[in-house]
């Protein structure tokens, strides 16, 4: 093989990110330290599975998750 020819690169399987509770807590702490805000969403009487079966638009789904 000529040294100037490109070698076929092996495809590498990417490692999936599986954060631990400590990773998540550190990310949340950093987000809050930088001025981020987290709003707690309260459950309501709308059933998520029934809502998803309706196949509504993305804006309706966002409204569901944001409590609008």
N, C-alpha and C positions, 0 to 999 in steps of 0.2 A: 504494500500500500504506500502510495506516495505520501510523504509527510505533510504536504499541503492540502490533501484531500480532507474533506470534513468526515469525521467519524459519525456513524449513526449514534445518536444519544439514546440512552435507555430511558424509558418513561418511568418516572418514579411515582409511587403511590403517595399522595399527600397524607400527612398525618392529621387526623381530625382533632380539633381543639375540644377538649373535654375539661372545662374549668371546674375547679374544686370550690367548695363554699368559701374558702379563704380568698381565692382569685376573685370571686364575685364580690365579696365584701370589700376587698381592696379597691376594685373598680368603682363600686358605689361610693365609697369614702372619697376617692379622688374626684368623682363627678360632683359630689356635694361640696367639696372643698373649693372647686372652681366655680361655684355659684349655681350649679344645677339644682333643679327642684324636682321632687318626686311626688306625684299625687296618688294617693291610695284610692283605688276604685272599689266601690261597694257593689256587692251582688244585688241584682234586682230580680223581679219576677219573670223576666224574659229568659227563656231557656235557650242556651247557646246552640244546642244541636238543632232545635226547631228553627232558630234564626238562620243558621248556615244552610239548611235545606231550602230556604226560600230563594237562594242564589241571587241575592240583591246586588246592587252595584257596590263598588269599593267604598264609595262615600257612606253608604248605609252601614257597612261593616265597621268603618272607622267611627261612625257615630255611636254604634253599639259599644265598641271598646272604650271610647272616650266618655261615655255616659251622657251623650247629648240627646 
